[in-house]
Amino acid sequence: SLYKSGEKLVLKAKKLEKKNKIEKANKLYLKAYDKFEKAYAKNKKNADILNYLGFTLRKTGRLEEAEKFYLEGLQLDAGHLGINEYLGELYVQTGRIELAKERLQVLNGCNCEEYDELKELIEKN
């Protein structure tokens, strides 16, 4: 499916990013974005697709667009772990720490890596 192939591209891109191959990672994020955009056209009610649309846009520097997809995803699933973490990261990136802390509160008690990662990022900033 479009979603699955987009997800594979994101995983590859994350690995490249860890190796500091940012340009190559960005190309994969853009390819993944195209897949998720097509998946979204077929299914507007999937928070996971919206999460990845936001994620790929955020990774390629399109923060305002990313935020719109994250917020739309939260309307479908207010407790979505990925969206809450990534939206929190976007808020940290854009200097809105209080909003990031609100996302952290939503994740509080999930006993998940999303909480730990966002908490660590907030504490560093």
Secondary structure, 3 states (H helix, E strand, C coil): CHHHHHHHHHHHHHHHHHCCCHHHHHHHHHHHHHHHHHHHHHCCCCHHHHHHHHHHHHHCCCHHHHHHHHHHHHHHCCCCHHHHHHHHHHHHHCCCHHHHHHHHHHHCCCCCHHHHHHHHHHHHC
